Amino acid sequence: MPNITVELLRGRSIEQRRAFARAVADSAVEILGARRQDVRMVFTEITPDIVANGGVLASEDESRAGVVAALDGSD
């Protein structure tokens, strides 16, 4: 039984998470030979102030400002 944990910046829609879960489950069935009903996935939403890339908080990273703003709905 594959147990898959997915960490995403908050702000993804239910439709996006649903499509992602379906695609990952499809891959687990195809590649791992898992039964679809045994593919377990947990989404953990994180905020830009608790994750850093290259030592810079995502909330303070100018190169990620557009992505963060789009997920926040403030873009």
HTML snippet that shows the backbone in 3Dmol.js (N, CA, C, O; Angstrom):
<script src="https://3Dmol.org/build/3Dmol-min.js"></script>
<div id="view" style="width:600px;height:400px;position:relative"></div>
<script>
const pdb = `
ATOM      1  N   MET A   1       0.833  -1.169   0.000  1.00  0.00           N
ATOM      2  CA  MET A   1       0.000   0.000   0.000  1.00  0.00           C
ATOM      3  C   MET A   1       0.887   1.245   0.000  1.00  0.00           C
ATOM      4  O   MET A   1       1.536   1.531   1.006  1.00  0.00           O
ATOM      5  N   PRO A   2       0.929   1.991  -1.107  1.00  0.00           N
ATOM      6  CA  PRO A   2       1.711   3.220  -1.127  1.00  0.00           C
ATOM      7  C   PRO A   2       1.055   4.302  -0.262  1.00  0.00           C
ATOM      8  O   PRO A   2      -0.142   4.564  -0.377  1.00  0.00           O
ATOM      9  N   ASN A   3       1.845   4.911   0.590  1.00  0.00           N
ATOM     10  CA  ASN A   3       1.422   6.065   1.378  1.00  0.00           C
ATOM     11  C   ASN A   3       2.221   7.250   0.870  1.00  0.00           C
ATOM     12  O   ASN A   3       3.446   7.274   0.991  1.00  0.00           O
ATOM     13  N   ILE A   4       1.545   8.222   0.309  1.00  0.00           N
ATOM     14  CA  ILE A   4       2.207   9.341  -0.349  1.00  0.00           C
ATOM     15  C   ILE A   4       1.839  10.628   0.370  1.00  0.00           C
ATOM     16  O   ILE A   4       0.661  10.925   0.569  1.00  0.00           O
ATOM     17  N   THR A   5       2.864  11.394   0.762  1.00  0.00           N
ATOM     18  CA  THR A   5       2.656  12.685   1.398  1.00  0.00           C
ATOM     19  C   THR A   5       3.060  13.770   0.419  1.00  0.00           C
ATOM     20  O   THR A   5       4.150  13.735  -0.152  1.00  0.00           O
ATOM     21  N   VAL A   6       2.174  14.730   0.230  1.00  0.00           N
ATOM     22  CA  VAL A   6       2.409  15.823  -0.702  1.00  0.00           C
ATOM     23  C   VAL A   6       2.356  17.132   0.068  1.00  0.00           C
ATOM     24  O   VAL A   6       1.359  17.426   0.727  1.00  0.00           O
ATOM     25  N   GLU A   7       3.417  17.915  -0.009  1.00  0.00           N
ATOM     26  CA  GLU A   7       3.439  19.237   0.610  1.00  0.00           C
ATOM     27  C   GLU A   7       3.290  20.271  -0.493  1.00  0.00           C
ATOM     28  O   GLU A   7       4.035  20.263  -1.473  1.00  0.00           O
ATOM     29  N   LEU A   8       2.322  21.161  -0.323  1.00  0.00           N
ATOM     30  CA  LEU A   8       2.043  22.209  -1.305  1.00  0.00           C
ATOM     31  C   LEU A   8       1.893  23.546  -0.603  1.00  0.00           C
ATOM     32  O   LEU A   8       1.409  23.615   0.527  1.00  0.00           O
ATOM     33  N   LEU A   9       2.313  24.614  -1.287  1.00  0.00           N
ATOM     34  CA  LEU A   9       1.969  25.925  -0.768  1.00  0.00           C
ATOM     35  C   LEU A   9       0.461  26.039  -0.766  1.00  0.00           C
ATOM     36  O   LEU A   9      -0.191  25.635  -1.729  1.00  0.00           O
ATOM     37  N   ARG A  10      -0.101  26.579   0.289  1.00  0.00           N
ATOM     38  CA  ARG A  10      -1.554  26.695   0.383  1.00  0.00           C
ATOM     39  C   ARG A  10      -2.081  27.532  -0.775  1.00  0.00           C
ATOM     40  O   ARG A  10      -1.387  28.386  -1.328  1.00  0.00           O
ATOM     41  N   GLY A  11      -3.323  27.258  -1.118  1.00  0.00           N
ATOM     42  CA  GLY A  11      -3.957  28.034  -2.171  1.00  0.00           C
ATOM     43  C   GLY A  11      -4.339  27.219  -3.388  1.00  0.00           C
ATOM     44  O   GLY A  11      -5.019  27.724  -4.281  1.00  0.00           O
ATOM     45  N   ARG A  12      -3.913  25.964  -3.440  1.00  0.00           N
ATOM     46  CA  ARG A  12      -4.327  25.107  -4.560  1.00  0.00           C
ATOM     47  C   ARG A  12      -5.814  24.806  -4.411  1.00  0.00           C
ATOM     48  O   ARG A  12      -6.318  24.619  -3.303  1.00  0.00           O
ATOM     49  N   SER A  13      -6.495  24.764  -5.530  1.00  0.00           N
ATOM     50  CA  SER A  13      -7.935  24.507  -5.488  1.00  0.00           C
ATOM     51  C   SER A  13      -8.206  23.018  -5.267  1.00  0.00           C
ATOM     52  O   SER A  13      -7.329  22.176  -5.457  1.00  0.00           O
ATOM     53  N   ILE A  14      -9.422  22.721  -4.866  1.00  0.00           N
ATOM     54  CA  ILE A  14      -9.838  21.319  -4.705  1.00  0.00           C
ATOM     55  C   ILE A  14      -9.733  20.595  -6.042  1.00  0.00           C
ATOM     56  O   ILE A  14      -9.378  19.417  -6.082  1.00  0.00           O
ATOM     57  N   GLU A  15     -10.039  21.290  -7.136  1.00  0.00           N
ATOM     58  CA  GLU A  15      -9.937  20.676  -8.456  1.00  0.00           C
ATOM     59  C   GLU A  15      -8.490  20.305  -8.782  1.00  0.00           C
ATOM     60  O   GLU A  15      -8.234  19.243  -9.349  1.00  0.00           O
ATOM     61  N   GLN A  16      -7.545  21.177  -8.425  1.00  0.00           N
ATOM     62  CA  GLN A  16      -6.128  20.881  -8.662  1.00  0.00           C
ATOM     63  C   GLN A  16      -5.668  19.690  -7.826  1.00  0.00           C
ATOM     64  O   GLN A  16      -4.971  18.808  -8.327  1.00  0.00           O
ATOM     65  N   ARG A  17      -6.058  19.667  -6.552  1.00  0.00           N
ATOM     66  CA  ARG A  17      -5.663  18.536  -5.699  1.00  0.00           C
ATOM     67  C   ARG A  17      -6.304  17.239  -6.180  1.00  0.00           C
ATOM     68  O   ARG A  17      -5.665  16.188  -6.160  1.00  0.00           O
ATOM     69  N   ARG A  18      -7.563  17.306  -6.613  1.00  0.00           N
ATOM     70  CA  ARG A  18      -8.258  16.124  -7.121  1.00  0.00           C
ATOM     71  C   ARG A  18      -7.553  15.575  -8.368  1.00  0.00           C
ATOM     72  O   ARG A  18      -7.325  14.370  -8.470  1.00  0.00           O
ATOM     73  N   ALA A  19      -7.210  16.457  -9.313  1.00  0.00           N
ATOM     74  CA  ALA A  19      -6.536  16.036 -10.546  1.00  0.00           C
ATOM     75  C   ALA A  19      -5.150  15.467 -10.239  1.00  0.00           C
ATOM     76  O   ALA A  19      -4.741  14.469 -10.833  1.00  0.00           O
ATOM     77  N   PHE A  20      -4.431  16.099  -9.314  1.00  0.00           N
ATOM     78  CA  PHE A  20      -3.109  15.612  -8.937  1.00  0.00           C
ATOM     79  C   PHE A  20      -3.209  14.234  -8.293  1.00  0.00           C
ATOM     80  O   PHE A  20      -2.440  13.331  -8.622  1.00  0.00           O
ATOM     81  N   ALA A  21      -4.161  14.076  -7.375  1.00  0.00           N
ATOM     82  CA  ALA A  21      -4.351  12.788  -6.702  1.00  0.00           C
ATOM     83  C   ALA A  21      -4.675  11.697  -7.711  1.00  0.00           C
ATOM     84  O   ALA A  21      -4.164  10.581  -7.611  1.00  0.00           O
ATOM     85  N   ARG A  22      -5.515  12.014  -8.673  1.00  0.00           N
ATOM     86  CA  ARG A  22      -5.876  11.033  -9.708  1.00  0.00           C
ATOM     87  C   ARG A  22      -4.647  10.628 -10.530  1.00  0.00           C
ATOM     88  O   ARG A  22      -4.426   9.446 -10.792  1.00  0.00           O
ATOM     89  N   ALA A  23      -3.855  11.621 -10.932  1.00  0.00           N
ATOM     90  CA  ALA A  23      -2.665  11.337 -11.742  1.00  0.00           C
ATOM     91  C   ALA A  23      -1.638  10.510 -10.973  1.00  0.00           C
ATOM     92  O   ALA A  23      -1.041   9.586 -11.526  1.00  0.00           O
ATOM     93  N   VAL A  24      -1.435  10.842  -9.700  1.00  0.00           N
ATOM     94  CA  VAL A  24      -0.475  10.086  -8.884  1.00  0.00           C
ATOM     95  C   VAL A  24      -0.979   8.661  -8.654  1.00  0.00           C
ATOM     96  O   VAL A  24      -0.203   7.708  -8.725  1.00  0.00           O
ATOM     97  N   ALA A  25      -2.265   8.517  -8.380  1.00  0.00           N
ATOM     98  CA  ALA A  25      -2.838   7.177  -8.188  1.00  0.00           C
ATOM     99  C   ALA A  25      -2.719   6.358  -9.468  1.00  0.00           C
ATOM    100  O   ALA A  25      -2.387   5.174  -9.417  1.00  0.00           O
ATOM    101  N   ASP A  26      -2.988   6.978 -10.614  1.00  0.00           N
ATOM    102  CA  ASP A  26      -2.825   6.285 -11.893  1.00  0.00           C
ATOM    103  C   ASP A  26      -1.404   5.768 -12.048  1.00  0.00           C
ATOM    104  O   ASP A  26      -1.193   4.630 -12.467  1.00  0.00           O
ATOM    105  N   SER A  27      -0.424   6.611 -11.706  1.00  0.00           N
ATOM    106  CA  SER A  27       0.981   6.212 -11.820  1.00  0.00           C
ATOM    107  C   SER A  27       1.334   5.094 -10.848  1.00  0.00           C
ATOM    108  O   SER A  27       2.071   4.175 -11.204  1.00  0.00           O
ATOM    109  N   ALA A  28       0.815   5.164  -9.620  1.00  0.00           N
ATOM    110  CA  ALA A  28       1.093   4.117  -8.636  1.00  0.00           C
ATOM    111  C   ALA A  28       0.525   2.778  -9.094  1.00  0.00           C
ATOM    112  O   ALA A  28       1.150   1.734  -8.908  1.00  0.00           O
ATOM    113  N   VAL A  29      -0.654   2.814  -9.690  1.00  0.00           N
ATOM    114  CA  VAL A  29      -1.261   1.583 -10.210  1.00  0.00           C
ATOM    115  C   VAL A  29      -0.413   1.031 -11.353  1.00  0.00           C
ATOM    116  O   VAL A  29      -0.093  -0.157 -11.386  1.00  0.00           O
ATOM    117  N   GLU A  30      -0.055   1.909 -12.285  1.00  0.00           N
ATOM    118  CA  GLU A  30       0.694   1.483 -13.470  1.00  0.00           C
ATOM    119  C   GLU A  30       2.123   1.046 -13.146  1.00  0.00           C
ATOM    120  O   GLU A  30       2.571  -0.009 -13.596  1.00  0.00           O
ATOM    121  N   ILE A  31       2.824   1.849 -12.374  1.00  0.00           N
ATOM    122  CA  ILE A  31       4.254   1.601 -12.149  1.00  0.00           C
ATOM    123  C   ILE A  31       4.508   0.632 -11.002  1.00  0.00           C
ATOM    124  O   ILE A  31       5.375  -0.237 -11.100  1.00  0.00           O
ATOM    125  N   LEU A  32       3.752   0.780  -9.914  1.00  0.00           N
ATOM    126  CA  LEU A  32       3.989  -0.042  -8.728  1.00  0.00           C
ATOM    127  C   LEU A  32       3.116  -1.287  -8.663  1.00  0.00           C
ATOM    128  O   LEU A  32       3.357  -2.188  -7.860  1.00  0.00           O
ATOM    129  N   GLY A  33       2.101  -1.326  -9.517  1.00  0.00           N
ATOM    130  CA  GLY A  33       1.179  -2.453  -9.469  1.00  0.00           C
ATOM    131  C   GLY A  33       0.268  -2.408  -8.257  1.00  0.00           C
ATOM    132  O   GLY A  33      -0.278  -3.433  -7.847  1.00  0.00           O
ATOM    133  N   ALA A  34       0.102  -1.224  -7.683  1.00  0.00           N
ATOM    134  CA  ALA A  34      -0.754  -1.076  -6.499  1.00  0.00           C
ATOM    135  C   ALA A  34      -2.225  -1.133  -6.900  1.00  0.00           C
ATOM    136  O   ALA A  34      -2.587  -0.788  -8.025  1.00  0.00           O
ATOM    137  N   ARG A  35      -3.057  -1.569  -5.977  1.00  0.00           N
ATOM    138  CA  ARG A  35      -4.495  -1.475  -6.207  1.00  0.00           C
ATOM    139  C   ARG A  35      -4.889  -0.023  -5.957  1.00  0.00           C
ATOM    140  O   ARG A  35      -4.450   0.591  -4.984  1.00  0.00           O
ATOM    141  N   ARG A  36      -5.719   0.518  -6.843  1.00  0.00           N
ATOM    142  CA  ARG A  36      -6.106   1.926  -6.742  1.00  0.00           C
ATOM    143  C   ARG A  36      -6.619   2.263  -5.336  1.00  0.00           C
ATOM    144  O   ARG A  36      -6.255   3.300  -4.782  1.00  0.00           O
ATOM    145  N   GLN A  37      -7.456   1.405  -4.760  1.00  0.00           N
ATOM    146  CA  GLN A  37      -8.040   1.695  -3.456  1.00  0.00           C
ATOM    147  C   GLN A  37      -7.009   1.663  -2.322  1.00  0.00           C
ATOM    148  O   GLN A  37      -7.302   2.096  -1.208  1.00  0.00           O
ATOM    149  N   ASP A  38      -5.809   1.153  -2.600  1.00  0.00           N
ATOM    150  CA  ASP A  38      -4.762   1.107  -1.584  1.00  0.00           C
ATOM    151  C   ASP A  38      -3.782   2.273  -1.667  1.00  0.00           C
ATOM    152  O   ASP A  38      -2.885   2.388  -0.831  1.00  0.00           O
ATOM    153  N   VAL A  39      -3.944   3.131  -2.662  1.00  0.00           N
ATOM    154  CA  VAL A  39      -3.051   4.291  -2.803  1.00  0.00           C
ATOM    155  C   VAL A  39      -3.573   5.400  -1.889  1.00  0.00           C
ATOM    156  O   VAL A  39      -4.632   5.978  -2.133  1.00  0.00           O
ATOM    157  N   ARG A  40      -2.815   5.680  -0.844  1.00  0.00           N
ATOM    158  CA  ARG A  40      -3.223   6.675   0.158  1.00  0.00           C
ATOM    159  C   ARG A  40      -2.374   7.923  -0.017  1.00  0.00           C
ATOM    160  O   ARG A  40      -1.150   7.837  -0.113  1.00  0.00           O
ATOM    161  N   MET A  41      -3.019   9.080  -0.059  1.00  0.00           N
ATOM    162  CA  MET A  41      -2.315  10.333  -0.257  1.00  0.00           C
ATOM    163  C   MET A  41      -2.791  11.347   0.776  1.00  0.00           C
ATOM    164  O   MET A  41      -3.988  11.486   1.024  1.00  0.00           O
ATOM    165  N   VAL A  42      -1.840  12.047   1.369  1.00  0.00           N
ATOM    166  CA  VAL A  42      -2.144  13.090   2.337  1.00  0.00           C
ATOM    167  C   VAL A  42      -1.548  14.394   1.816  1.00  0.00           C
ATOM    168  O   VAL A  42      -0.360  14.465   1.502  1.00  0.00           O
ATOM    169  N   PHE A  43      -2.384  15.419   1.728  1.00  0.00           N
ATOM    170  CA  PHE A  43      -1.916  16.740   1.334  1.00  0.00           C
ATOM    171  C   PHE A  43      -1.674  17.565   2.590  1.00  0.00           C
ATOM    172  O   PHE A  43      -2.533  17.655   3.466  1.00  0.00           O
ATOM    173  N   THR A  44      -0.502  18.160   2.662  1.00  0.00           N
ATOM    174  CA  THR A  44      -0.179  19.081   3.740  1.00  0.00           C
ATOM    175  C   THR A  44       0.040  20.443   3.106  1.00  0.00           C
ATOM    176  O   THR A  44       0.927  20.618   2.270  1.00  0.00           O
ATOM    177  N   GLU A  45      -0.773  21.399   3.509  1.00  0.00           N
ATOM    178  CA  GLU A  45      -0.616  22.747   2.980  1.00  0.00           C
ATOM    179  C   GLU A  45       0.334  23.527   3.874  1.00  0.00           C
ATOM    180  O   GLU A  45       0.205  23.531   5.098  1.00  0.00           O
ATOM    181  N   ILE A  46       1.284  24.181   3.239  1.00  0.00           N
ATOM    182  CA  ILE A  46       2.266  24.968   3.965  1.00  0.00           C
ATOM    183  C   ILE A  46       2.143  26.423   3.537  1.00  0.00           C
ATOM    184  O   ILE A  46       1.645  26.720   2.451  1.00  0.00           O
ATOM    185  N   THR A  47       2.593  27.312   4.385  1.00  0.00           N
ATOM    186  CA  THR A  47       2.554  28.728   4.067  1.00  0.00           C
ATOM    187  C   THR A  47       3.954  29.192   3.664  1.00  0.00           C
ATOM    188  O   THR A  47       4.946  28.600   4.091  1.00  0.00           O
ATOM    189  N   PRO A  48       4.044  30.241   2.851  1.00  0.00           N
ATOM    190  CA  PRO A  48       5.340  30.695   2.349  1.00  0.00           C
ATOM    191  C   PRO A  48       6.317  31.137   3.435  1.00  0.00           C
ATOM    192  O   PRO A  48       7.516  31.243   3.180  1.00  0.00           O
ATOM    193  N   ASP A  49       5.819  31.395   4.634  1.00  0.00           N
ATOM    194  CA  ASP A  49       6.715  31.844   5.701  1.00  0.00           C
ATOM    195  C   ASP A  49       7.333  30.693   6.489  1.00  0.00           C
ATOM    196  O   ASP A  49       8.140  30.931   7.388  1.00  0.00           O
ATOM    197  N   ILE A  50       6.971  29.448   6.168  1.00  0.00           N
ATOM    198  CA  ILE A  50       7.576  28.316   6.892  1.00  0.00           C
ATOM    199  C   ILE A  50       8.404  27.423   5.983  1.00  0.00           C
ATOM    200  O   ILE A  50       8.812  26.334   6.388  1.00  0.00           O
ATOM    201  N   VAL A  51       8.659  27.873   4.748  1.00  0.00           N
ATOM    202  CA  VAL A  51       9.498  27.103   3.841  1.00  0.00           C
ATOM    203  C   VAL A  51      10.528  28.038   3.215  1.00  0.00           C
ATOM    204  O   VAL A  51      10.223  29.182   2.879  1.00  0.00           O
ATOM    205  N   ALA A  52      11.740  27.539   3.065  1.00  0.00           N
ATOM    206  CA  ALA A  52      12.812  28.340   2.473  1.00  0.00           C
ATOM    207  C   ALA A  52      13.426  27.578   1.310  1.00  0.00           C
ATOM    208  O   ALA A  52      13.560  26.355   1.348  1.00  0.00           O
ATOM    209  N   ASN A  53      13.788  28.307   0.300  1.00  0.00           N
ATOM    210  CA  ASN A  53      14.500  27.754  -0.859  1.00  0.00           C
ATOM    211  C   ASN A  53      15.841  28.473  -0.955  1.00  0.00           C
ATOM    212  O   ASN A  53      15.890  29.697  -1.075  1.00  0.00           O
ATOM    213  N   GLY A  54      16.910  27.717  -0.902  1.00  0.00           N
ATOM    214  CA  GLY A  54      18.237  28.325  -0.984  1.00  0.00           C
ATOM    215  C   GLY A  54      18.527  29.282   0.156  1.00  0.00           C
ATOM    216  O   GLY A  54      19.294  30.231  -0.007  1.00  0.00           O
ATOM    217  N   GLY A  55      17.915  29.039   1.316  1.00  0.00           N
ATOM    218  CA  GLY A  55      18.164  29.866   2.480  1.00  0.00           C
ATOM    219  C   GLY A  55      17.302  31.114   2.566  1.00  0.00           C
ATOM    220  O   GLY A  55      17.483  31.937   3.464  1.00  0.00           O
ATOM    221  N   VAL A  56      16.359  31.259   1.628  1.00  0.00           N
ATOM    222  CA  VAL A  56      15.482  32.434   1.617  1.00  0.00           C
ATOM    223  C   VAL A  56      14.045  31.967   1.798  1.00  0.00           C
ATOM    224  O   VAL A  56      13.580  31.085   1.076  1.00  0.00           O
ATOM    225  N   LEU A  57      13.338  32.559   2.766  1.00  0.00           N
ATOM    226  CA  LEU A  57      11.934  32.217   2.947  1.00  0.00           C
ATOM    227  C   LEU A  57      11.167  32.482   1.655  1.00  0.00           C
ATOM    228  O   LEU A  57      11.387  33.495   0.990  1.00  0.00           O
ATOM    229  N   ALA A  58      10.274  31.574   1.309  1.00  0.00           N
ATOM    230  CA  ALA A  58       9.486  31.742   0.081  1.00  0.00           C
ATOM    231  C   ALA A  58       8.703  33.050   0.128  1.00  0.00           C
ATOM    232  O   ALA A  58       8.491  33.681  -0.908  1.00  0.00           O
ATOM    233  N   SER A  59       8.275  33.457   1.306  1.00  0.00           N
ATOM    234  CA  SER A  59       7.516  34.701   1.449  1.00  0.00           C
ATOM    235  C   SER A  59       8.370  35.941   1.189  1.00  0.00           C
ATOM    236  O   SER A  59       7.833  37.025   0.964  1.00  0.00           O
ATOM    237  N   GLU A  60       9.693  35.790   1.217  1.00  0.00           N
ATOM    238  CA  GLU A  60      10.597  36.926   1.016  1.00  0.00           C
ATOM    239  C   GLU A  60      11.421  36.792  -0.251  1.00  0.00           C
ATOM    240  O   GLU A  60      12.291  37.623  -0.510  1.00  0.00           O
ATOM    241  N   ASP A  61      11.168  35.775  -1.035  1.00  0.00           N
ATOM    242  CA  ASP A  61      11.948  35.497  -2.245  1.00  0.00           C
ATOM    243  C   ASP A  61      11.315  36.215  -3.431  1.00  0.00           C
ATOM    244  O   ASP A  61      10.238  35.842  -3.895  1.00  0.00           O
ATOM    245  N   GLU A  62      11.998  37.250  -3.914  1.00  0.00           N
ATOM    246  CA  GLU A  62      11.472  38.053  -5.027  1.00  0.00           C
ATOM    247  C   GLU A  62      11.199  37.200  -6.267  1.00  0.00           C
ATOM    248  O   GLU A  62      10.266  37.487  -7.016  1.00  0.00           O
ATOM    249  N   SER A  63      12.001  36.157  -6.493  1.00  0.00           N
ATOM    250  CA  SER A  63      11.815  35.326  -7.685  1.00  0.00           C
ATOM    251  C   SER A  63      10.568  34.465  -7.595  1.00  0.00           C
ATOM    252  O   SER A  63      10.117  33.927  -8.607  1.00  0.00           O
ATOM    253  N   ARG A  64       9.996  34.323  -6.394  1.00  0.00           N
ATOM    254  CA  ARG A  64       8.794  33.519  -6.196  1.00  0.00           C
ATOM    255  C   ARG A  64       7.567  34.383  -5.903  1.00  0.00           C
ATOM    256  O   ARG A  64       6.481  33.855  -5.662  1.00  0.00           O
ATOM    257  N   ALA A  65       7.729  35.679  -5.921  1.00  0.00           N
ATOM    258  CA  ALA A  65       6.655  36.586  -5.534  1.00  0.00           C
ATOM    259  C   ALA A  65       5.393  36.367  -6.363  1.00  0.00           C
ATOM    260  O   ALA A  65       4.292  36.385  -5.812  1.00  0.00           O
ATOM    261  N   GLY A  66       5.524  36.161  -7.660  1.00  0.00           N
ATOM    262  CA  GLY A  66       4.354  35.948  -8.524  1.00  0.00           C
ATOM    263  C   GLY A  66       3.627  34.665  -8.186  1.00  0.00           C
ATOM    264  O   GLY A  66       2.396  34.630  -8.169  1.00  0.00           O
ATOM    265  N   VAL A  67       4.377  33.614  -7.917  1.00  0.00           N
ATOM    266  CA  VAL A  67       3.779  32.321  -7.572  1.00  0.00           C
ATOM    267  C   VAL A  67       3.032  32.432  -6.248  1.00  0.00           C
ATOM    268  O   VAL A  67       1.890  31.989  -6.132  1.00  0.00           O
ATOM    269  N   VAL A  68       3.676  33.019  -5.266  1.00  0.00           N
ATOM    270  CA  VAL A  68       3.071  33.152  -3.939  1.00  0.00           C
ATOM    271  C   VAL A  68       1.825  34.030  -4.020  1.00  0.00           C
ATOM    272  O   VAL A  68       0.805  33.711  -3.409  1.00  0.00           O
ATOM    273  N   ALA A  69       1.896  35.135  -4.767  1.00  0.00           N
ATOM    274  CA  ALA A  69       0.755  36.036  -4.885  1.00  0.00           C
ATOM    275  C   ALA A  69      -0.411  35.339  -5.590  1.00  0.00           C
ATOM    276  O   ALA A  69      -1.565  35.513  -5.197  1.00  0.00           O
ATOM    277  N   ALA A  70      -0.118  34.554  -6.627  1.00  0.00           N
ATOM    278  CA  ALA A  70      -1.172  33.845  -7.363  1.00  0.00           C
ATOM    279  C   ALA A  70      -1.883  32.841  -6.456  1.00  0.00           C
ATOM    280  O   ALA A  70      -3.104  32.701  -6.528  1.00  0.00           O
ATOM    281  N   LEU A  71      -1.137  32.148  -5.612  1.00  0.00           N
ATOM    282  CA  LEU A  71      -1.752  31.173  -4.711  1.00  0.00           C
ATOM    283  C   LEU A  71      -2.545  31.857  -3.609  1.00  0.00           C
ATOM    284  O   LEU A  71      -3.539  31.317  -3.123  1.00  0.00           O
ATOM    285  N   ASP A  72      -2.109  33.035  -3.221  1.00  0.00           N
ATOM    286  CA  ASP A  72      -2.822  33.797  -2.202  1.00  0.00           C
ATOM    287  C   ASP A  72      -4.067  34.465  -2.751  1.00  0.00           C
ATOM    288  O   ASP A  72      -4.939  34.892  -1.994  1.00  0.00           O
ATOM    289  N   GLY A  73      -4.148  34.555  -4.082  1.00  0.00           N
ATOM    290  CA  GLY A  73      -5.270  35.231  -4.698  1.00  0.00           C
ATOM    291  C   GLY A  73      -5.106  36.728  -4.718  1.00  0.00           C
ATOM    292  O   GLY A  73      -6.049  37.453  -5.032  1.00  0.00           O
ATOM    293  N   SER A  74      -3.901  37.209  -4.383  1.00  0.00           N
ATOM    294  CA  SER A  74      -3.671  38.642  -4.354  1.00  0.00           C
ATOM    295  C   SER A  74      -2.900  39.138  -5.557  1.00  0.00           C
ATOM    296  O   SER A  74      -2.404  40.264  -5.553  1.00  0.00           O
ATOM    297  N   ASP A  75      -2.790  38.314  -6.592  1.00  0.00           N
ATOM    298  CA  ASP A  75      -2.051  38.700  -7.800  1.00  0.00           C
ATOM    299  C   ASP A  75      -2.960  39.397  -8.783  1.00  0.00           C
ATOM    300  O   ASP A  75      -2.516  39.796  -9.860  1.00  0.00           O
TER     301      ASP A  75
END
`;
const viewer = $3Dmol.createViewer("view");
viewer.addModel(pdb, "pdb");
viewer.setStyle({}, {cartoon: {color: "spectrum"}});
viewer.zoomTo();
viewer.render();
</script>
